[in-house]
Amino acid sequence: MAIGLAACAGLRAWLPLFMAGALTRLGVIDVGESFRFVASDRALILFGVATLIEIAGDKIPAIDHALDALSTVLRPAAGSLLAAAVIGHVTDPLTATALGIAVGAPSALVPHAAKTTVRALSTAFTGGIANPFVSLLEDMAALVLFAFTLVMPLLVALALVILGVVIARRLRRRTPGAALRAT
């Protein structure tokens, strides 16, 4: 979950922080005690306003480049915070922070670098006219990746249960037949 949430921050810095804070408040995401501030009223207001500014500003070609330059530092930091927060419920705050930085920053930098490359190509080939459309695709990708990150552990658990049922059925089919052939 830490890597997935950090990767979301590579596309949008504030959106995953806002959604993680809101879902922490609702009890859907469990974060370490030291990171519960992400669900505080002040944090949610800050993350919410920043999300609106980032999403709206990213649709304006002149502003999107300035936001992208600022985000080169901000997105890895957001990825580190998100990773540390979800790791924080299984370890102490110092270890969670160190692991959050080690895992979260690179996980956010990879999609950020890809996004920056796509945006540069979009600007070069369309003069920035396609950038709002590209930005909308980035918004959707961040939302889908966030949802996928939350659902993936459930899908893995379901797949393991199904695999267990299939294996058990095959073993049952083979065992009686083998016993009858042996007699």
C-alpha positions as CSV (number, residue, x, y, z in Angstrom):
1,M,0.0,0.0,0.0
2,A,2.9,2.4,0.8
3,I,4.3,2.1,-2.7
4,G,0.9,2.5,-4.4
5,L,-0.1,5.6,-2.4
6,A,3.4,7.1,-3.0
7,A,3.0,6.5,-6.7
8,C,-0.3,8.4,-6.7
9,A,1.6,11.3,-5.2
10,G,3.9,11.2,-8.2
11,L,0.9,12.2,-10.4
12,R,-0.9,14.5,-8.0
13,A,0.8,15.7,-4.7
14,W,-2.3,16.8,-2.8
15,L,-5.1,14.6,-4.0
16,P,-3.8,11.3,-2.5
17,L,-3.0,13.2,0.8
18,F,-6.5,14.5,0.9
19,M,-8.1,11.1,0.1
20,A,-5.8,9.3,2.5
21,G,-6.7,11.7,5.2
22,A,-10.4,11.5,4.6
23,L,-10.3,7.7,4.5
24,T,-8.2,7.6,7.6
25,R,-10.9,9.7,9.3
26,L,-13.5,7.2,8.1
27,G,-11.5,4.2,9.4
28,V,-10.8,2.8,5.9
29,I,-7.0,3.4,6.0
30,D,-5.0,2.6,9.2
31,V,-2.1,4.9,9.8
32,G,0.4,5.1,12.6
33,E,-0.5,7.2,15.7
34,S,2.2,9.8,14.8
35,F,0.6,10.2,11.4
36,R,-3.0,10.6,12.4
37,F,-2.7,14.4,11.8
38,V,-3.4,13.7,8.1
39,A,-7.1,13.2,9.2
40,S,-7.3,16.3,11.3
41,D,-9.7,19.1,10.3
42,R,-6.8,21.5,9.5
43,A,-4.9,18.9,7.4
44,L,-8.1,18.0,5.4
45,I,-8.9,21.7,4.8
46,L,-5.2,22.3,3.7
47,F,-5.1,19.2,1.5
48,G,-8.5,19.9,0.1
49,V,-7.7,23.5,-0.9
50,A,-4.3,22.5,-2.2
51,T,-5.9,19.7,-4.3
52,L,-8.4,22.1,-5.9
53,I,-5.6,24.6,-6.7
54,E,-3.3,21.8,-8.1
55,I,-6.1,20.3,-10.2
56,A,-7.4,23.7,-11.5
57,G,-4.0,25.2,-12.0
58,D,-2.7,22.2,-13.9
59,K,-5.4,22.8,-16.5
60,I,-4.0,26.3,-17.3
61,P,-0.9,25.9,-19.7
62,A,1.1,28.9,-18.2
63,I,0.6,27.7,-14.6
64,D,1.0,24.0,-15.2
65,H,4.7,24.3,-15.8
66,A,5.3,26.3,-12.6
67,L,3.3,23.8,-10.6
68,D,5.3,20.9,-12.2
69,A,8.6,22.6,-11.3
70,L,7.4,23.1,-7.7
71,S,6.1,19.5,-7.6
72,T,9.5,18.1,-8.4
73,V,10.2,18.5,-4.7
74,L,6.7,18.3,-3.4
75,R,5.6,15.0,-4.9
76,P,8.4,12.9,-3.5
77,A,7.8,14.5,-0.1
78,A,4.1,13.7,-0.3
79,G,4.9,10.2,-1.4
80,S,7.3,9.8,1.6
81,L,4.6,11.0,4.0
82,L,2.0,8.7,2.6
83,A,4.3,5.7,2.7
84,A,5.4,6.5,6.2
85,A,1.8,7.0,7.4
86,V,0.7,3.5,6.3
87,I,3.9,1.9,7.4
88,G,3.6,3.7,10.7
89,H,0.8,1.4,12.0
90,V,3.2,-1.6,12.0
91,T,6.4,0.0,13.3
92,D,7.7,2.9,15.3
93,P,7.5,6.5,13.9
94,L,11.3,6.8,13.2
95,T,11.5,3.5,11.3
96,A,8.2,4.4,9.5
97,T,9.7,7.7,8.5
98,A,13.0,6.3,7.3
99,L,11.1,3.5,5.3
100,G,8.6,6.1,4.0
101,I,11.5,8.2,2.6
102,A,13.3,5.2,1.2
103,V,10.2,3.7,-0.4
104,G,7.9,6.7,-0.9
105,A,10.2,9.2,-2.6
106,P,11.4,6.9,-5.4
107,S,7.9,5.5,-5.9
108,A,6.6,9.1,-6.4
109,L,9.6,10.2,-8.6
110,V,9.0,7.5,-11.2
111,P,5.5,8.5,-12.2
112,H,6.4,12.2,-11.7
113,A,9.3,11.8,-14.2
114,A,7.0,10.0,-16.7
115,K,4.3,12.7,-16.3
116,T,6.9,15.4,-16.8
117,T,8.1,13.7,-20.0
118,V,4.6,13.3,-21.4
119,R,3.8,16.9,-20.5
120,A,6.9,18.2,-22.2
121,L,6.1,16.2,-25.3
122,S,2.5,17.5,-25.2
123,T,3.8,21.0,-25.0
124,A,6.3,20.5,-27.8
125,F,3.9,18.9,-30.2
126,T,0.7,20.9,-29.4
127,G,2.0,24.1,-28.1
128,G,0.4,23.3,-24.7
129,I,-3.1,23.1,-26.2
130,A,-3.4,19.4,-25.3
131,N,-2.0,19.9,-21.7
132,P,-5.4,20.3,-20.1
133,F,-6.6,17.0,-21.6
134,V,-3.3,15.4,-20.5
135,S,-3.9,16.9,-17.0
136,L,-7.4,15.4,-16.9
137,L,-6.0,12.0,-17.8
138,E,-3.4,12.4,-14.9
139,D,-6.3,13.2,-12.5
140,M,-8.1,10.0,-13.5
141,A,-4.9,8.0,-13.4
142,A,-4.3,9.2,-9.8
143,L,-7.8,8.3,-8.8
144,V,-7.7,4.9,-10.4
145,L,-4.3,4.1,-8.9
146,F,-5.4,5.2,-5.5
147,A,-8.5,3.0,-5.7
148,F,-6.5,0.1,-7.1
149,T,-4.0,0.4,-4.2
150,L,-6.9,0.1,-1.7
151,V,-8.6,-2.8,-3.4
152,M,-5.4,-4.8,-4.3
153,P,-5.0,-6.4,-0.9
154,L,-8.6,-7.6,-1.1
155,L,-8.1,-8.9,-4.6
156,V,-5.0,-10.8,-3.5
157,A,-6.8,-12.3,-0.5
158,L,-9.7,-13.3,-2.8
159,A,-7.3,-14.9,-5.3
160,L,-5.6,-16.9,-2.5
161,V,-9.0,-18.2,-1.3
162,I,-10.0,-19.2,-4.8
163,L,-6.6,-20.8,-5.4
164,G,-7.0,-22.7,-2.1
165,V,-10.5,-23.9,-3.1
166,V,-9.3,-25.0,-6.6
167,I,-6.3,-26.9,-5.1
168,A,-8.6,-28.6,-2.4
169,R,-11.1,-29.7,-5.1
170,R,-8.3,-31.2,-7.3
171,L,-6.8,-33.0,-4.3
172,R,-10.3,-34.4,-3.4
173,R,-10.8,-35.6,-7.0
174,R,-7.4,-37.4,-7.1
175,T,-7.5,-38.9,-3.6
176,P,-10.6,-41.1,-4.0
177,G,-9.6,-42.3,-7.4
178,A,-6.1,-43.1,-6.3
179,A,-7.5,-45.1,-3.3
180,L,-9.9,-47.1,-5.6
181,R,-7.1,-47.9,-8.1
182,A,-4.8,-49.1,-5.3
183,T,-7.3,-51.7,-4.1
